[in-house]
């Protein structure tokens, strides 16, 4: 089985109030996730505010996470460049800092043809020894990946998984699973685990939500794996309002950080533009859905 499977949250990138990296808070978030029983951790994903990080900051974050994890779970690094040459550069830099796998978006500034997508992933996969996860996120990239294209990608040496974020994700999961057939190539879900149980029911073997609630999601996934589907769905229902709050355009990053702050894991909720800080009504609504989960403002 590929390295990345099961519960593999995308880590937020904490900042001090002045906007600088807050590495001690990052360490606490990583430790919290490890104690919560995650199967992997990812940096430089969409939930990481990677669009607002410099190349040096990406390296510092990855280095810190790899140090704290110390081999306990695989560390995944996002690759989200806009060309083949820059994606290869990011991939090599992540491999040099200790990433075990790469979560790779297709190039998106200039929309590639299907043949160019195949060539792109082939070159990125050949650039390092890291396993490569294809990130199927057309809502962000505007680049659709058909099930047939994903099958072709699965034949590239080193490409071992796909993260399906093309809504409706349960239907896309079914289509990809049926196209792939049986084998080790792994399908994972994203979009903050919004439909994780339906994705699991349709062939997914992992989910990659944000990082503020792994302790709450872990028992749900364990119940599902043990065949206790009703228990899993009943356990997931109270989490769904938090999940959907963390999917709001513009505010998602502030939501993740507000919850991490409320849980005592980070010292500040600062985000970098163009992410937006929560306004008062949105923040109040968030705490209304957090209260049933036992999470309150300090």
N, C-alpha and C positions, 0 to 999 in steps of 0.2 A: 504493500500500500504506500502511496506517496506520503512524504513527510507531513504535509499539512492536511489535517482532517479534524473532525470533531469541533469543539468550541475554540475558536481562534480569534479573539477580539482584536480590533484595530485600536491602537493606543492613541489617546489624545496627546497633544504637545503642550504641556503647561508653560505659562509665561508668568514672570513677575509683573507687578503693576506698571513697571516702566517698559514692558514689552520684551524684555530679555528672557532667554531660556531659563526655566526653573528646573534644573536637573534633580535636586533633592525631591521635589514633588513628583517628578517622573519616576524616580526610584520607588517611591511609596505606591504609586499606581501599579507598577510592575509587580511589586511584592504582593499587593492585594490580589491581583489577578492570579498569580501563582498559587497563593493560599486558597483561592476560590476553585482551583482544580481545572484551569484551562489546559487545552491540548496544544496550544501554540499562541504566539503573539505577533502582531504585525505593526510596523511603523511606516510612515510616509504613505499612508492611505488617505482616502478622501476625508475620513473622520479625524485625521491627524493635522489638518490645516497645512498639508504639505505644499499647497499652492503659495503659502506665505513664508516658506522657509528657504534660507540660502543653502547652497550646496554644503558649506561648512557646517551649518546647523543640522542638516540631514545626517551628516557623518557623525556629529557629536551625539545626537539622539540615538542612532543605531548603536554606536559604540557603548553608550551607557546601558542600553537595554540588553545587549549581548553580555555585558559584564554582570549585570544583576541576574539574568536568567541562568548563566553559567552552565548551559547545556541541558537544563531541565526540560525544556520544550523547544521546538524549532522556532527561530525568529525569521519572519518574513519581511522583506523590504519592498515597498512599492517602487515601481518604475513607471513614471508618467511623463515621459518626454514627448516631443513633437516631431521627432525624426528617428530614423534607424541609428544614425551615428551618435546622437545624444542619448538615446535609450541604452546603447551599448556602453557608453561612458558611465551612465548611472548604474547599470548592472555590474560593471567591473568595480566601481567604487563601493557598492554595497557588499559584494563578495569579499573585497579586501577588508571590510570592517567586521566580517563574521556572519553575514546573513546566510541562512541555510536554504532559503527559497526566495523567489522574486515574484511579486504580484504585478503583472505587466499590462498596462493599458495599451491598446493599439494607438498609433499616431493619429491625431485628431484635428490639428490645425488645418492641414491639407488632407482631405478625406482619401484614404487609400482604396484602391481596387481590391477585390477579393484575392487576386494573385499577389498583390503587394503585401497584404496582411500575412499571407503564408510566408513570404520571403522575410518579412520583418521579424516574425517570431522565430524563424529558423536562425537568423543572424544573432538575435539576442540570446537564444538558448545555447548557441555555439560559443558565445563569448565567455562563459564561466561554467563552473561545475555545479552551480546552484540549480535546484529544480525550478521550473517556470510554471506559474499559474497564469492562465489567460483570464483577463478581467473583461467580462462581457457587460459593459455599462453604457449602452447607447444613449441613455438619458443625459449623461455627462459628455460623452465623446461625439455623439451623432454618427457613430460607426456601428452599424448592425452586423452581428456575427450570426449567420444562420447555423442551424444544427449541422448541416453538411460541411460548412467551413470549420466548425469546431471538431468534427471528426477528422478532417484533414490535419488540423493543428495537433490533434492527439497522436498523430503518427510521427511527429517531429521528435527526434531523440532529445530528452531533457524536458519536454513539455508534458507535465504529469497531471494537471488539474485545470478546471475552469471554475471561476466564480460567476454565477449567473445573477445578473442584476438588471435583466431586461423584463420589465413588467408586461403581463402578469407572470411573476417568477415561478409559481407552481406549474403553469402550463409550459413555460420554456424549459423547466427542469425535466418534465415528462418527455418533451420532444428531444432534448439532448440525450437523455438516458436511453430512450428507444433507439436513437440513431447510433449511439456508441455500442450498445449491446453490453454483454458481460465483459468484465476486465477490471484492471486496476486503476484506470483513469478515473479521477475523483471529481465529482460535482459538489461545489459548495454554494451556499446561499449568502447573500449580502443584504443590503437595504435595511440594516439594523435589526436583522432577524425577524422582520415583520411577519413573514410567512414561513418561518423555519420549520414548523411541524408539518405543514403541507409539503414543503420541499423535501423533508426527510421521507414522507410517505410516498414520494414520487421518484426516489432514487438518489437524493443528495446524501452525502456522508459527512457534512460539516456545515458550519455557519460562522459568519464573521461579522458580529455586531460591533457597536461601540463598546467601550471598556468600563463603563460605570456600573454595570449590573451583572457581572459574571456569576457572582454568588447566588443570585436569584434565578438565573437561567440554568445553571448547572443541574439542579435537582429536576427541573422540567425535562431536560434532555436525557437525564439518566432514567427517569420514569418511562420516557418514550422508548429508549433502547431496551428496557426490560419488558416491553410489551404492555405497559400500563398506560394505554393511550388516553383513556378518559381522565386519569389522574394528571397526565401531562397537560392536556388541554385545560383542565380546571386550574392547574398551577400557572399556566401561561396567561390566562385571561386577565389577571390583575396587572400583569406587566405591559399589556398592550397599549394602554394610554401613555406610559412612559416611552415606549418604543416609537409611537407615532409622533410624540412631541420632539423626539430626536431626529425626525426626518424633515423638519420644517426648513424650507429654503431660506438661506441667509442666517437663520438663528440656530441651526443644528449644532454648530460647534459651541455656542454659548450654552445650550442646553446640556450637552455632555459635561462641560466644565462646571456648570452650576451644581449638578448632581455630585460630581467628584468633590467639589468644595463642601457641599452639605454633608458629605460622608467623611469629611476630615482628611481627605487625601491630597488635596492641593491647596496652596495658600492664597491663590487669586483666580478670578474667573476671566482674566483678560484674554481677549481674542485680537487677532490682527485683521485689519481691513483687507478685503471687502467683507469678511465675516462681521456680523453685527452683534453688539451686546443686547441682552434682553431688555425690553421695555417693561415697565411695572406691571401692566396687565398680563403679559406673557409669563413673566416670572411668577406672579401670583397663581396663574392657572397651572403652572408646572408644579408648584408645591401642593396644590389641591390633589393632583394625581399621585404625588409622591407620598402623601400622608397615609393612605392605606398600606403602603409598603414599609411603613415605619421610618421614613426618611423625612426629617424636618430641618428647617434652617437653624444653624447654630445660634 
